[in-house]
Amino acid sequence: MYVACSSLCFGSSPLTEALQTIGDMNFQKVDLAIHEQGNHLKPSEVLKNVNKVANQLRKSNVGYVAFHAEIDAPSLEQYAETLKAICRLGRLLAVPLVNIPAAPLGADVNEEVKRLTQFVKIASAEGLILTVETDSTKITANPQTALELCQRVPKLALTLDPSHYHVGPYAGKDYDALYPYIAHVRLRDSSAPDQLQVPVGQGEIEYGKIINLLARQNYSRALSVDIREVHNEAYPHVQEVRKLKYLLESMV
């Protein structure tokens, strides 16, 4: 295991500046957000010119451990085409996995199985692992549903964001059964029932337990610091990112 940084930690900065800041903080690896509504790289830009984007990203002084993709598309076909371009970018940059959101809460599980089966084939064709993230606003908010998806969709994996099992409609549910399917992890500190992000050490996330359970599965991938910017002088955002980095590094 090793510690990486989500580009969303510096989501209000231009991508070049965010990557420079991450490198200056001695992170060697980045969990790169590719969000149509974000300030960084957009899926539509990747779709337009994969090779140009790859060349731009190579100029940074960091490597990439995952793509965190949020695609806005009017149809399933266009979504699939955009995802294919992102996965091709991942192949060019030797990125091991791409993460997408699961369907919203209340969605039909059978339909989601069909959708994800198609997308896993797209990612696999480019040599990438497809993951869906645990999210309190998606059907993966229920650990049992997240488990069912992994069991029914061959080669599907999970991005674990344990904060979402401390807030939301399934807060407090046991999710230990998910560990065999975890291929990526994003971390911050959180506090039930509704505080998704609190200062490191003031919440309920048991980093040591998470790392131990991952180790039992021979997990050797990234632990991504994913602390979002808060425009509040009482919350020293950069210091919090650094604090969690050092804490996680001391445990792995």
PEQUI-V73323 format. One record per residue. RES is the residue in one small letter. PHI is phi in degrees with one decimal (NA if undefined). D_CENTER is the distance of its C-alpha to the mean C-alpha in Angstrom with 1 decimal. Layout:
BEGIN
{{RES:PHI:D_CENTER} {RES:PHI:D_CENTER}}
END
This chain:
BEGIN
{{m:NA:15.6} {y:-146.8:14.9} {v:-103.0:13.3} {a:-122.3:11.1} {c:-133.3:10.3} {s:-72.5:7.8} {s:-63.9:10.2} {l:-70.5:9.9} {c:-61.3:12.0} {f:-129.2:14.7} {g:-67.5:14.0} {s:-87.2:17.7} {s:-89.5:18.8} {p:-58.8:19.4} {l:-57.6:16.9} {t:-58.9:19.7} {e:-68.4:20.3} {a:-62.1:16.8} {l:-65.5:16.5} {q:-63.9:20.0} {t:-62.8:19.2} {i:-61.7:16.4} {g:-64.6:18.9} {d:-64.8:21.6} {m:-86.1:19.9} {n:68.9:20.0} {f:-81.9:16.3} {q:-93.3:16.7} {k:-131.1:13.2} {v:-125.0:10.6} {d:-94.1:6.9} {l:-90.7:8.4} {a:-77.7:8.1} {i:-123.5:10.5} {h:-120.1:11.8} {e:-63.6:15.4} {q:-94.9:16.1} {g:-94.3:14.6} {n:-91.8:16.7} {h:-102.2:15.0} {l:-66.3:14.9} {k:-110.5:15.6} {p:-54.7:15.4} {s:-64.3:19.2} {e:-68.8:19.7} {v:-65.1:18.2} {l:-60.6:20.3} {k:-68.1:23.3} {n:-158.1:23.4} {v:-62.6:20.9} {n:-65.7:23.2} {k:-63.0:23.7} {v:-64.4:20.0} {a:-59.8:19.7} {n:-64.7:22.7} {q:-65.1:21.5} {l:-69.5:18.3} {r:-64.9:20.5} {k:-74.5:22.5} {s:-75.3:20.0} {n:-98.8:20.6} {v:-132.4:17.1} {g:-102.3:15.4} {y:-123.3:12.0} {v:-98.5:9.8} {a:-166.0:7.1} {f:-107.5:7.2} {h:-106.5:5.0} {a:-96.5:8.3} {e:-128.8:10.4} {i:-103.9:13.9} {d:-100.0:17.1} {a:-144.7:19.8} {p:-75.6:23.2} {s:-145.7:23.4} {l:-61.7:21.6} {e:-64.6:23.3} {q:-70.4:22.0} {y:-59.0:18.4} {a:-62.8:19.0} {e:-63.6:20.6} {t:-68.7:17.9} {l:-61.0:15.2} {k:-60.7:17.9} {a:-64.1:18.2} {i:-64.4:14.5} {c:-67.6:14.8} {r:-64.4:18.1} {l:-60.1:16.7} {g:-60.8:14.3} {r:-63.2:17.6} {l:-64.2:19.5} {l:-103.6:17.2} {a:57.9:16.7} {v:-86.2:12.9} {p:-77.9:12.4} {l:-151.8:9.6} {v:-127.0:8.1} {n:-111.6:5.8} {i:-128.5:8.0} {p:-71.6:9.1} {a:-77.0:11.9} {a:-65.7:15.4} {p:-64.8:16.6} {l:-52.4:18.5} {g:92.6:21.9} {a:-68.7:21.0} {d:-74.3:23.0} {v:-65.1:21.4} {n:-62.1:23.6} {e:-66.0:22.7} {e:-67.7:18.9} {v:-60.3:19.9} {k:-62.5:21.8} {r:-61.8:19.1} {l:-69.8:16.4} {t:-60.5:19.2} {q:-63.5:20.0} {f:-72.6:16.5} {v:-60.9:16.2} {k:-63.3:19.5} {i:-63.9:18.4} {a:-64.7:15.5} {s:-62.6:17.9} {a:-62.9:20.6} {e:-100.6:18.9} {g:83.6:18.0} {l:-107.1:14.2} {i:-89.0:12.4} {l:-97.2:11.0} {t:-125.1:8.5} {v:-112.5:8.3} {e:-94.9:6.4} {t:-75.3:9.1} {d:-148.2:10.3} {s:-68.4:13.9} {t:-102.3:14.8} {k:-116.0:14.0} {i:-68.2:16.0} {t:-75.4:13.5} {a:-59.2:14.8} {n:-89.3:17.6} {p:-55.1:16.8} {q:-66.3:19.7} {t:-69.3:18.4} {a:-59.8:15.1} {l:-64.5:17.4} {e:-61.0:19.7} {l:-59.6:17.3} {c:-66.8:16.5} {q:-75.3:20.2} {r:-95.9:21.3} {v:-110.0:19.1} {p:-56.6:19.9} {k:75.0:17.2} {l:-71.8:14.3} {a:-127.4:11.7} {l:-119.1:9.1} {t:-100.5:5.8} {l:-84.2:7.7} {d:-121.2:7.6} {p:-63.6:11.4} {s:-55.7:12.3} {h:-77.8:12.4} {y:-103.0:15.0} {h:-113.5:17.1} {v:-132.4:17.5} {g:88.2:18.3} {p:-68.7:20.6} {y:-116.8:19.7} {a:-56.8:19.5} {g:91.8:21.1} {k:-69.4:20.6} {d:-71.0:20.4} {y:-126.9:17.3} {d:-60.4:18.6} {a:-67.5:19.3} {l:-81.6:15.6} {y:-56.9:15.4} {p:-62.9:17.0} {y:-105.8:14.3} {i:-83.1:11.2} {a:-118.2:9.9} {h:-158.2:6.9} {v:-139.2:6.7} {r:-122.9:5.9} {l:-134.3:9.4} {r:-154.8:12.1} {d:-111.0:15.4} {s:-143.4:16.5} {s:-142.7:19.8} {a:-67.2:21.1} {p:-95.4:22.1} {d:-143.9:20.4} {q:-102.8:19.1} {l:-66.1:15.3} {q:-137.1:15.6} {v:-131.9:18.7} {p:-55.6:20.0} {v:-57.6:19.0} {g:97.2:21.6} {q:-103.8:22.7} {g:-113.4:20.3} {e:-116.6:20.0} {i:-71.4:16.9} {e:-96.4:18.6} {y:-60.1:16.8} {g:-61.3:19.7} {k:-63.7:19.7} {i:-60.8:16.0} {i:-64.4:16.7} {n:-65.0:20.0} {l:-68.1:18.7} {l:-65.5:16.2} {a:-61.1:19.2} {r:-63.2:21.3} {q:-96.5:19.1} {n:58.9:19.4} {y:-68.1:15.8} {s:-129.5:15.8} {r:-100.5:12.3} {a:-84.3:10.2} {l:-110.7:9.9} {s:-92.7:7.9} {v:-69.2:9.9} {d:-135.4:8.5} {i:-103.1:11.9} {r:-83.3:12.8} {e:-64.7:16.3} {v:-125.9:19.1} {h:-83.9:22.5} {n:-150.1:24.5} {e:-60.4:26.8} {a:-77.4:26.6} {y:-119.8:22.9} {p:-74.3:22.8} {h:-56.8:19.2} {v:-62.5:19.5} {q:-63.8:21.3} {e:-67.3:18.7} {v:-60.0:16.0} {r:-64.6:18.7} {k:-61.9:19.7} {l:-68.7:16.5} {k:-56.7:16.3} {y:-65.5:19.9} {l:-63.3:19.5} {l:-65.5:16.8} {e:-63.3:18.8} {s:-73.2:21.9} {m:-103.1:20.5} {v:-112.3:19.4}}
END
